């Protein structure tokens, strides 16, 4: 009777982790071994400000949830103390904040993740972390789209000034 209750609780936890993975635009697994309590608190604060949740689950639960979201490649990275970072708005936020934090705290290690439903290895996570946030990307896109119009305006102005002379 008690074992059935424990199994039901574990199934509920797996469903909770699976729901978080499905709801997140990205999930990043990090190894936080070696960080002090103060450093973990600082990391959580920075993640929260970026709209990212940090949770520590047992690796067994994360493995089962990875199977549920069809990302079995993630399972090979689930050894040792891990934390799962769930970003719901900006897909690169979790990787970016964790990478920036790891620059000053060598104990934090990005392992792997899931981004937009696809498995992402450690090297790709680090590349994605270097991308600007969504607003920065929109700004860059707008700048690229405005460049031809700006060039036409400069040429038209130059032609107008040349005709005046």
Secondary structure, DSSP 4 states (H G I P E B T S, - for coil): -HHHHHHHHHHHHHHHHHHHHHH-SEEEEEE-TT--HHHHHHHHHHHHHTTEEEE---HHHHHHHHHHTT-GGGGGG--SSEEEEEESS-TTHHHHHHHHHHHH-TT-EEEEEEETTEEE-HHHHHHHHTS--HHHHHHHHHHHHHHHHHHHHHHHHHHHHHHH-
